[in-house]
Amino acid sequence: MSEKKKLHPVMFAGTGSDVGKSVIAAAFCRIFLQDGYHPAPFKAQNMSLNSYATPGGLEIGRAQAVQAEAAGIPCETDMNPLLLKPSGEKICQVVLNGQPTGNQSAYEYFRKEGREELRKEVNKAFDRLQQRFNPIVMEGAGSISEINLRDVDLVNMPMAMHAKANVILVADIDRGGVFASVYGSVMLLTEAERKYIKGILINKFRGDVRLFEPGVKKLEELCGIPVLGVIPYYKDIHIEEEDSVALQTKNMQATHGKVNIAVVLLRHVSNFTDFNLLERDPRVHLYYTNNTEEIEKADIVLIPGSKSTLSDLYELRKNGVAQSIVKAHKAGATVIGICGGYQIMGQEVCDPTHIESNIARLPGLGLLPVSTQIEGEKRTKQVTFKFLDFDEACEGYEIHMGTTVPVKGAVPSALNTLEDKTTDGYYIHSKCFGSYIHGILDNQVVIDYILAPYAGKLSDKPFDYKAFKEEQYDKLANHIRNHVNMDSVYKIMGAYD
């Protein structure tokens, strides 16, 4: 294949949060890959509890890992050099170039002091990517017109201007007020910033697109910027969500005729993408809940990761969910914990130096004979492992702060053996175990093992999740191609100069 012409970077910025920037960026990563380019995603600053470990054992936002997957390349920290992980109402852990640098309040983080050092770091990350990939598919954060944060913004227009990127403004018509949000976003930019806005995308349109044609003309007249496409709302394409807000739309109740799997809905749930394969498995009905009755109806209860294990454990005890999990297990349900959920299943979780919260110690659910001590150093690593005594090589990743060991008198009973011969997790029996490995449930041997006790309910065949994801990226790319003027996009990016 001949060398492709170097394209200018493109940034998908938004009129607000949750307008669909992440998924649209993933779509364009796949489109450029299909068209023979070598794209890479970039988001200078991401705020999310849904993170991922790079092959080098560093941490980035899961959305950029998904976009890298759509682009057909391994993820790396330069794709998301700055990650903010909320650990309280106003506190975030700051992860810079894949490694945590400490906790800061929102007020501390958005001060001007020290801001230029962060700006240099994110700019350098972009510059390194720009040298190796073509094109860079950038994503903004929230609204591009947060004028109160203009002086400290690292991710939207200042980043676009550093990258000399062509900015495409994404608006969500489904939430209403699309004319005001687009026009207001554009008009609140400075004259210098406005020059970088090269197009508008209207996302999540319901109904007959032809009815919006006069609206397209009005927007173009008002803003002096072309509308590059009106993208219809879809329900049949499944791409990993960035934010746990999406969990609120998922089914919250048990159903008949399938294996019912309840994921305990923690307040600080993280890495909920651990359950995406199970969500798509036709043998399973998976739902998210903190309703005690729905937990007790489940065949399998999954306790997910948490950014604040002690706070969530305290809440589970307070609202009765902890007792319901134990009750469900005694009645025959499988209980599995991942990362923070594994810690919660033990005898105790201790935080004597208050790294995570003001709570020094809480008793766990008592389902596993292990004790956890929260520590300052975070373990972030991609891993290959063997599950129990199965021969298949499995893959996953670790992102956790804390060490979990058997309590005094407990016999060691590892769940997994890693490639370096170290072990992970604790195994009681087929219906009770825990692991630190995120992505453990993306391995078919593990899925088949946990569903085996419920064979009487199963009729459908196992699910090929990797093939499913590839199919979804292609479907998404086709959807975008059908509703976006790709010739105009390529022209904007300099392909036809």
DOTOR-240970 format. One record per residue (C-alpha): x, y, z; residue in one letter. Coordinates in steps of 0.25 Angstrom, whole numbers, plus 5000, padded with zeros to 4 digits. Layout:
BEGIN
XYZA...
This chain:
BEGIN
500050005000M500650144996S500850245007E499650325010K499650475010K499850535024K498550585029L498250705039H497750655052P496250665055V495650685068M494250655072F493850755082A492450765089G491350865093T491350785106G491650655113S491050525108D490750575094V491450455088G492850505085K493550375090S492750285081V492850375069I494350385071A494450235071A493650225058A494550315051F495750235056C495150115050R494750195037I496250245035F496750105038L495750045027Q496250155017D497750115019G498250215029Y498950195042H498050275052P498250285067A497250345077P497650465087F496950525098K497850625107A497050605119Q495950505123N495050495135M494650355137S494550235147L494650145135N496150125133S497050025126Y498449975127A499349995115T500249885110P501349955118G500649945131G500150095131L498750155133E497850225123I496350255121G495650135116R495050225105A496350245098Q496650095100A495350065092V495750165081Q497150105080A496449975078E495550035067A496850085061A497449945061G498649985070I499049965085P498750075094C499750155101E499850275111T500150375100D498650355096M498150405109N499350475117P498450525128L497350445135L496550495146L495850385155K494750445164P494950385178S493950475185G492950585183E494050685180K495350605181I496050535169C497250445168Q498150515157V498850415148V499950475139L500550395128N499950275133G500450285148Q499650345160P500250475165T499250495177G497950545180N497450685178Q496150755180S495450825168A495850955173Y497350915175E497350855161Y496750965153F497751075159R498651145150K499851115158E500550985152G499650985140R500651015130E501450895134E500250805132L500050875118R501450845114K501250695118E499950685110V500550765098N501750675098K500950545098A500150595086F501450635078D501950495080R500750435075L500650525063Q502050485059Q501650335058R500150335054F499350395043N498350455046P498150485060I496650475064V496550565076M495350575086E495050695094G494350695108A493050745113G492650875106S493650955098I493051085104S493351075118E493751215119I494051215134N495151115131L495751175119R497051215125D497251075131V496650985120D497650875115L496750795106V495850875097N496150995089M497651025094P497950875091M497350895077A498151015075M499450955079H499150835070A498650925058K497450835058A496150845050N495050845061V493650785058I492650825068L491750705073V490350745078A489250645084D487850675078I487250575086D487350655099R486650775093G487150925090G488150885079V488051025072F488351095085A489451005089S490151005076V490051155073Y490351185088G491651095088S492151165075V491851305079M492451285093L493851255087L494851365084T495051405070E496351335069A495751205074E494551215065R495451205053K495751065057Y494251015056I494150955042K492850875044G491650835052I491050695054L489650675060I489650545068N488550455073K487450495063F486150425064R485050425053G485150465039D486450535036V485850615024R484950685034L486250755040F486750805026E486250945029P486950935042G488250905036V488151025027K487751115039K488951065047L489951085035E489351235033E489451265048L490851205050C491551215037G491951075039I491550955030P490750845036V491450715032L490450615036G489250585044V489450445051I488250365054P488050305068Y488350155068Y488050045078K488649925070D490149965071I490849935084H492150015087I492650025101E492150145109E493150235116E492250275128D491550195138S490350295136V490050195125A489750085135L488450155139Q487850125126T488149975127K487049875132N487049865147M486149735149Q486249585148A485549515137T485149375134H485749275125G487249315126K488349315136V488049445144N489349515148I489249635157A490449735157V490349815170V490249965167L491250025175L491350175177R492750185173H492750075163V493950065153S494249985141N492849935139F493249895125T493749765132D492349715129F492149755115N492349615110L491349555119L490349665115E490449615101R490449465104D489049415099P489049315111R489049425121V488149535126H489049635133L488549755141Y489149855150Y488449875164T488549915178N487149865181N487249755192T486049675186E486649675172E488049635178I487349515185E486649475172K488049455164A488749325161D490049405161I490449525168V491649605163L492249715172I493049815163P494249895165G494150025173S494950155173K494650165188S494550025194T494350065208L493250165205S492550065197D492649955207L492150045218Y490950085208E490649935206L490549905220R489750025223K488650005212N488549855214G489149805201V490349735209A489349655216Q488649625203S489849575196I490249485208V488749435208K488749405193A490049325194H489549245206K488249215197A489149155186G489549275178A490949295172T491749415177V492949475170I493749595173G494649675164I495749765169C494949855180G493849745180G494949645183Y495349735195Q493949745199I493749595200M494849575210G494849575225Q495349725226E495849845218V496849935225C497350075222D498150115234P498850225227T497550285221H497950275207I496550245202E495650305213S495550345227N495050205231I496250125237A495549985236R494249915233L493849775233P493649715219G492549615215L493349495221G493149415209L494649395206L495749375217P496549495213V496949625218S497249755210T498149865214Q498049995205I499450045201E499950165194G500550095182E499650065170K499849935163R499549955148T499849845139K499349755127Q499449615130V499349475124T498949365133F498349225135K496949215141F496949105152L497548975145D497049005131F498149005120D497549125112E498349255113A497549365118C497749515118E497349635127G497949755134Y498149805148E497849945154I497749945169H498350005182M498449905192G498949765196T498049645199T498549525207V497949405214P497649425229V498349355239K498049205239G497449215225A498049115214V498549185202P497549155190S497949245178A496949265167L497949295156N499349275152T500049385145L501149365134E502249405144D501749295153K501149395163T499749365167T498449445168D497149445176G496549345185Y495649225182Y494649155191I493849075181H493149095168S492149185174K493049275182C494349335178F495049475176G496149535167S496849665165Y496849645150I495949735142H495549665129G495549525135I494149515130L494549545116D495149405115N494149295110Q494749185119V494349275131V493049305126I492749155123D493249115137Y492349215144I491149175136L491349025137A490549005150P489349065143Y489448975131A487948935132G487649085128K488549085116L488249065102S488949165094D490449155089K491549225095P491849365090F493149415083D493349555089Y494549595081K493849565068A492649635073F493449765076K494049765062E492749755056E492149865064Q493349965061Y493049935046D491549955048K491850085055L492750135044A491750095033N490650175041H491550295041I491950285027R490450275023N490050405030H491350495030V491950565017N493250495018M493750565005D493650695013S494250635025V495450595017Y495550725010K495550795023I496750705028M497550735015G497350605008A497050674995Y497950794995D
